[in-house]
């Protein structure tokens, strides 16, 4: 009898399918006879058991039928679908019903992917072999669900078209811009391929190891290149400035697709913000998804790239002192630090920038401003902190986190503060808040901490 049911699944058109009339008739008859529906497959939803899935490949086909036949004839517990210890017609019927109706594979982590395709290898081969962890909905820990990165989002956003991967960290950004005459000068603030490549290279060089064994972060910037990259657009008009975030939010509501909310950051490249005389290179939400780059006549590939990395750094949970709002620290080696935003990160240990666009890696030594020891510098290379022309071997006190010359403790001058304390580096790459989009204003409306960056090229 069992073999006859198995053969009844054979169809020359589609391979192995159920004859739906027979299945539904059998189901209705048994349900009416017993007065219960215990043989129907579990509800089809993520995480539901699939009684007809016997091969673990997330596909109901002849292989499942054959394995069921073998296990049934061998009296293996998995084939006792009626769970009564008896292998009979009721188990066969339960299998046929489940096979005919189909059901979702088990999805232990509720990420939209069946456990049978989440192979846990760390290598993404395709939707049928994702390499992801079946017990972790975000294998690469980038804030994007594995299922969304493999199949697209429930809102219809085709994330795979942007080149994302569930086993490598990704950050997505849409940029809109203004172009025209601003304060008497013609300016076009559209991102250029050269600027985008500088940003891409900075994130690609991040010292973060991904589940697939690669290092770095893949940052995707949509500035209207074409194809899937059709979000970035030129905004209407040429305002000398726009208000952040009233005007900003109005433009965002007009141009930013609703299905990108919670997945993409949104940026506007403009002349200035808030006032026509504002000499601030940009503004951003901290732990959010919105920012601006506002360089007026100083807009260039280099300045725009380093400012972009600075401002999105605020979105990622970084401040001007890394973990704190203390600026100009000579041992905080990051473009988040005004000391390095435009000069770039320090690559030779003298505490001055060398043009590298990078966040800090937390490798520099602490500096106690009350007990400065010049021979140790910031990485063990001597630095003349007090600028007297000598490397002093005696300890002294001085306020060092200044945009200009250091000043005595208790005074400020061009310093961020007026007191002497211990200055510390920060592991910026290790401090990124990868879950920021889950609590962004687009998902959970509420007040945002804003960083207005009053720094300017050459300042």
N, C-alpha and C positions, 0 to 999 in steps of 0.2 A: 504493500500500500504506500509506503514512504517513497519508493522509487517512482511510482505513478505520479505522486504530487510533484516530485522534483522535475520530472519530464514535462509536466504541465506548464512549466515556466518558460519553455523554449519557444522563441518567436524568431522567424527568419528576418524580421524587419529591424528589431532593436536588440537582438541577442537574448538577454534574460529579462523578461518583464512578467508582471502578474496579469492574469486575465481578471480584470477588475470585477466583472459581473460575478464570477465564481467566488472570488474572495469576499466581496461584500455580502453575497448570498450566504456563504458559510458562516461569516461572522454574525449576521443577523439571526440565522437559525440557532446557532449555539447560544447567543446572548438571550434569545427568547426562551430557549429550552432550560437554561440554567438560571435565568433571571439576574445575571450579573455580567459585568464587562471586564472580568479579570484577565482576559486573554488579549485585550487590546494593547498595542505598544504604548510606552510612556509618552506623555505629551511631547510634541516636537518642539523643543526649545533647547537653547544652549545648556549643556550639562545633563540632558536627559539620557538615560540608558537606551541603547538601541538593540533590542532583542535579536534582530536578524543580522547584526554585524558580527561575523565570526572570524574575519581575517585581519581586522585591525587596520584596514587601508582606507576607511571612510567612504567606501564605494560598495553599494549593494549589487552584487552580480553573481554569476554562476559559481564563483569561488566560495562565496558564503554558503550557497546551497550545498555544495559538495562537502565542505567542512562540517556543516550541520548534520548531513547524512552520516558521515563517518562517526561523529561524536554521539549521535543518537544510537546508531547500531552498536557502539562500544559502551553505551550506558554511562557516558561521562556527565557529570553534574551540569555542565554548561548547557547541555541540550535538554535538560528538564525544565522547560520554560514555564510549565504549570506548577513547578516547585512542590510536587506531591510525592516525589520519590518513585513515580511510575512513568515509564516511557511509553506513551501511547498516542492515539489520535489527537488528544487535546494539545500535546506539545507540538505536533506537526501543524495543527491549525493555528496555534499561537505564532509559530514561525511564519506561516504563509500570510497571516494578517499583517504582521510587522513588516515583512518583506514588501507586500503589496502597497501598504500605506507609506512606507518610507519613514525615516525618523532621523533626527539630527544626531551626529556622533557626540560622544561624551566630550564636554568642554570644561575641564576641571577648574580652570582659572577664569572662565567667563570672559575671554578676550575675543570671541568670535571665530576662533579656530578650533577645530576638533583636535583632541589629544593625538589622534593617529597621524596627523600631518605635522604636529609639533615634535620633531624628532630629537631635539635637544643636542644637536651636533655643533651648534654655533655657526653652521654654514647654510646660507639661504640658497636653495636650488630652484625654488618655485613654490607656488601655492600648495602643491602636493607634498613638499618636503621643505619645510620652512626653517628648520634648524633651531627653532625657538624652544623655550622651556614650557612644557605643558602646565606647570604649576606657578608660572609667573606671567601675568597679563602684559607686562612691559619688559621683555627680556633684556633689551639694551638700556633700560632705565633712562630714556630720553623724554618721558612724559607723553608718548604716543603709544596707544594700545597696539599690540602685535597684529590683531585682526584688521585694524584700520590701516596699518602700514602694508599689509599684504593684499587686502581686498578692497580698500577704500572705506570711507566713513559711512555711517547710517544716513547722513545728510547728503550723500552723493558726491562727496569730495574725493576725486581720484588721486589719492596720495601716491600710489605707485608710479603715476605718470610724472611725478616730480623727482623720481629716482631715490626715494627713501628706502630704508631697509630695516627690518625688525631686529637685526643683529648688529647694527652700527648706529651710533647716536646721530640724530638729525635735528636741525633747527630750521624752521621755515619762516621767511620774512617776505611781506609784500611792501614795495616802495612805490608811492605816488609822488609827484613832483610838480613844481611850478617852472614856467619858462616865460620870458618876456622882458619888458623894461622895468627895472627896479631902481628907484632912487636915481634915475637919470642914466642908468647903465643897462645894456642888454646882457642878460644872464640866463643860462639854461642849467637847471639843477638836476637834470636826469642823470641817474647813475650811469657810469660808463663801464664797458667790459674791463678796462684796466683797474678801475676802483673795485669792482666786484671780485676780480681775481686776487687783489691784495687781501680782501676780507676772507675769501675762501681759503687762501694759503695760510692765513693766521689761524683759522679754526682747524684746518687739516693737520697742522703741526702740534695740536694740543697733546699733552702727555697723558692721554686717557686711553686705556685699553678697552676695546670693544669685545663682545662675545665671539665675534668672528675672527679674533686675533689681530685685527688691524688696530692702529692708533689714530687718534684725532676725531674731529667732529665734522660731519658733512653739513655745511650751511647752504641752504637753498634760497636764492634771492630772486623773486619775481618782480622784474621791472618792465614787463611787457615785451619780452623777447619774441613771443609767438608760441603757437601750439598750446600746451597746457599752461604756459607762462603768459597768461593773458590778463592777469589782475592788475599789474602796474600800469598806471595811466598818467598823462599830464592833467593836472587839475585846472579848472577854468580860472581865468584872470591872472593878474600879476600883482598881488598885494605886497606892499613893502613889509608887512608883518601879519601874522595871524595869532589869535589868542590860543594858548594852550591851557585848558583843553576844550574850551567852548567851541571855537571855530574848528579846531582839530576834530572834535567828535562829530561836527556837522558834516565835514568832508568824509569822514570815515563812514558815517551812516549812508552817504550817497554812493560811495565807490567800493566799499569793502564787502564782498559777498558774505551773506550770513552763514553759509556752511563752512567758511574759513575761521569763524570765531572759535577760539579755544584750540586752534591748531597753528595758525600763523600769527606772527607779530605783525604789527602795522606801523609803517614809518612814513613820514612826509619830509621831503627835502624842500626847504623853503629859504627865503631870503633872511628873515629874522622872525622872532616870535615875541609877542606881548607889546613891544614898542618898536618904533622905527630906529631907535638909537641903541638898542640892546646889543652889546658886544658879547653875546653868549653863543658858543659853538653848537649848543644843543640842549635838549631837555628830555627827560624820560621818566617813566614810572619805575619805581623800585619794586621788584617782584611783580612785574606786570607784563603787558604786551604792546604798549604804545611808546613811541619816541620820535624825536625830530632831529634833523641835522640842519643847522642854520648858519651858514658860513659867509653869506653875502658875497662880497668881492674877493674873498679868500678861498672860494670853492676851487678845489683841484682834486685829482685822483688821490693823491697822498693824504691831503687834509680831510677829505670826505671819508676815506677808508678808516683812518685812525679814529675819527670822530664817530663813525658808525660803530666800530668795535667798542669804543668808550660808552656810547649811549645804550647799545643793546646789553652791555655789561651791567648797567643798572637794572634793566629788565631781568637779568639773570641772577640778581641778588647781590651785586657788588657795589661798594661805595667808594668814595675817593680815597679812603684808607684801607680798602679791601673789606675787612669785617667791621670797620668803623668810619666815621665821617671826619677823619683827621688827614688833611691834605699835606702834600709836599714832603712826606717822609723820605729821606735819602736812601733808605733801605727797603722801600716798598717798590719793587721793580715791575710796574704795571702801567699800561696806558690809561688805567683808571685814575692814576695819580697825575695831577696837573704837571708835575715835574717831567712826566714821560709821555703825556698825551700826544704832543706834536713832535718832540725830539725823538720819541721812540724808547723802547726798553734798553736798558744797559746790558751790553754783552761783554764788556771787558773789566768790570768790577770797579770803575772809578765813580760810580753813582750818577753819571751823566748819560743821556740817551745816545743810541747808535743807529736810530732809524728803523728798528725792528718793531713791528706791530704785534704785541703779545700781551697776555695777562701774566701776572706773576705766578711763579711755581712754588713760592714759599721757601726758597733756599737761602735767603740772606740772613745774616746774623742780627740779633737784637742790638739796639743801641740805647744805652742808658744816658740820657742827656746830662745827668748829674755827674756821670763818671765816664766821659768820652775817652777812648783810647785809640788814637789815630792809626797805630800800626795794624790793627785788625780790620780797619775799614768796614766794608759791608760783606766781603767774602774772604777776608784774610789778606787782601792787598791793601797796603797803606793808602790813606786818603787824608789830605790836608783840609780837614773840615773847617777850621777857623781861618783858612786862607792867609796864613802868615808867612807862607813860603817854606815852612819846615814841617817835617813829620815829628810831632811832639811825642815823646815817650812818657811824659807825665800826664796823669789824668786831669781833666778840667771839665767845667760845666758850661753848657751853651745851648741855646734854643736853636735847633737845626732844621725843623720842618718849616722852612721859609721859602718864598719865591725869589727872594733876594739874599743879601748877605745874612748870616746868622747873627743873632743878637743875644745879650745876656738873659739868663733866666729871670722871669718876672716882667719882661717887656715883650712887645709883640712885633713892632715894625712891620715887615712884610710877611710875618709868620702866620700860620693858621691859628696858633694859640699863643698865650703869653707865659706858659709855665713849662718847666722841664719835667719830662717823664720818660718812660721806656718806650721806644718806638719799635714796632714789630712789623715784619713782612707778613704776607698772607698767601696761602695757597688758593689763588683765585679759581683755577681750573677745578680744584677739588671742592670749591664752595658753591658751585653753580646749583641753583634751585631748579631741578629738572621738572618739578611738579607745578611750576608757577602758572602755567596756562589753565590748570584746573581751578584756580581761584582768581583768575583774571577778571577784570571788570566786565568783560564780555560774557562771563559765565556767572559771576557772583557780584552784582552791582554793589558798590560801596566806596568809601573814601580811599584814596590812593596816596602813598608817599611819593612825592615828586622830587626829582633832583634837577635843579636848574644849574647848568654847568657854565659858570662865568669865566670861561677860559677861551683864549683866542690865539691863533697862530702868531708866533713871534712875541707873545706877551711876556 
